[in-house]
Amino acid sequence: MTFNPRLRRIGDRLVGPGQPVYVIGEIGINHNGDLRTALALIEAAKTAGMDAVKFQKRTPEVCTPRDQWELERDTPWGRMTYIEYRRRVEFGADEYRQIDDYCREVGIDWFASPWDVESIDFLGGYNPPAYKVASASLTDDALLRALRATGQTVILSTGMSTPEQIRHAVEVVGSRNIVLLHATSTYPCPPEQLNLRMVNTLEAEYPNVPIGYSGHEVGLQSTLCAVALGACMVERHITLDRSMWGSDQAASVEPEGMRRLVRDIRVIETALGDGVKQVYDGELGPMKKLRRVAGVVADAASGVA
C-alpha cells in the first residue's frame, strides 16, 4: 500500500483526515488497582462505541522521585508511603494478560502510556497497536527514542509543553509514525485554558501529521467542538463514577457520557460534509413552494452562468 503521509494505522483502523474519528477511553489509573473495575470500564467503553481504551504503565521505583518515596498520604487502603501507593495501583503481568484477553474477546483496541523504557519493554510483550506519550513525558528523549524503535504508531500529547519542545519531540520520534494531540494539563481544565484553536495551529505547522485532542475538562461540549475544528482523534478519561477516589476522576466521563460523546461525534462527522455546495433532494420541495424567482441557472455545457 502506498504511504499516505496524513494517515496512521492503529490495529485495523486508519486514523487521519477523511477517516472516522478514533475515540479513546483513557482508563489510566482510574481503576485504582482493581482489575474488576478495569474490566468494567473496558466493557463500558466498548458498549459506548469507543475504539480503544488506554492505561498507564510505570515502574514505580523509576518514575517516583526518590525524595518522595517515604512521604505518607491517605488512600482508600489506609495511610501509606507514596511508593507503596504507586505499587498498589500498578498492574502487573497477570492483570495485563487478563486485560489483553478481555479486549480481544469484546473487540476493542488497548494500549498504554509507558512512563519509562522498562515499561515499553513490558508492554511490547502484548504487541499493542500503538503507544501513547503522556504530556509529562514529552521531554524524555530516551523514552521517545525507545518508542520510535518499536516501529508502532506513537500518539503524543502536547500539554504543559512549549512549541519548541513539541517540535523537538516530533524530530526525535519522527513525523511518519506519530499522531499529535492538543492538550492542556489542568485537571479539570477550565474553558478559558482549553485553547481549542490549537488544533488548527498544529494542523498548519504539521500538515502531514494527524492532529487530535486530549481533553481534561468537565462536560462534552468542548470535545465535540474540537471534532468540528478537525480533530481526527479524541481521548477522554473515563470512570464508572466521578465520585470515586483519585485525582483524575473529576475530569472523567461516566458511562452515559461515553455513549453521548461517541453518538455526537458520529453526528458531527456526518454533518460536516464535504464543503461542496449543492442543492439537496430535500430542498426541491421547499424550493418549488417558496421561491418565486428561479434566478441564474448554470449552462450545463459551458459551465458559465
C-alpha positions, 0 to 999 in steps of 0.5 A: 500500500502506498504511504499516505503521509496524513494517515496512521494505522492503529490495529485495523483502523486508519486514523487521519483526515477523511477517516472516522474519528478514533475515540479513546477511553483513557482508563489510566489509573482510574481503576485504582488497582482493581482489575474488576473495575478495569474490566468494567470500564473496558466493557463500558467503553466498548458498549459506548462505541469507543475504539480503544481504551488506554492505561498507564504503565510505570515502574514505580521505583523509576518514575517516583522521585526518590525524595518522595518515596517515604512521604505518607498520604491517605488512600482508600487502603489506609495511610501509606508511603507514596511508593507503596501507593504507586505499587498498589495501583500498578498492574502487573503481568497477570492483570495485563494478560487478563486485560489483553484477553478481555479486549480481544474477546469484546473487540476493542483496541488497548494500549498504554502510556509507558512512563519509562523504557522498562515499561515499553519493554513490558508492554511490547510483550502484548504487541499493542497497536500503538503507544501513547506519550503522556504530556509529562513525558514529552521531554524524555528523549530516551523514552521517545527514542525507545518508542520510535524503535518499536516501529508502532504508531506513537500518539503524543500529547502536547500539554504543559509543553512549549512549541519548541519542545513539541517540535523537538519531540516530533524530530526525535520520534519522527513525523511518519509514525506519530499522531499529535494531540492538543492538550492542556494539563489542568485537571479539570481544565477550565474553558478559558485554558482549553485553547481549542484553536490549537488544533488548527495551529498544529494542523498548519505547522504539521500538515502531514501529521494527524492532529487530535485532542486530549481533553481534561475538562468537565462536560462534552461540549468542548470535545465535540467542538474540537471534532468540528475544528478537525480533530481526527482523534479524541481521548477522554478519561473515563470512570464508572463514577466521578465520585470515586477516589483519585485525582483524575476522576473529576475530569472523567466521563461516566458511562452515559457520557461515553455513549453521548460523546461517541453518538455526537461525534458520529453526528458531527462527522456526518454533518460536516460534509464535504464543503461542496455546495449543492442543492439537496433532494430535500430542498426541491420541495421547499424550493418549488413552494417558496421561491418565486424567482428561479434566478441564474441557472448554470449552462450545463455545457459551458459551465458559465452562468 
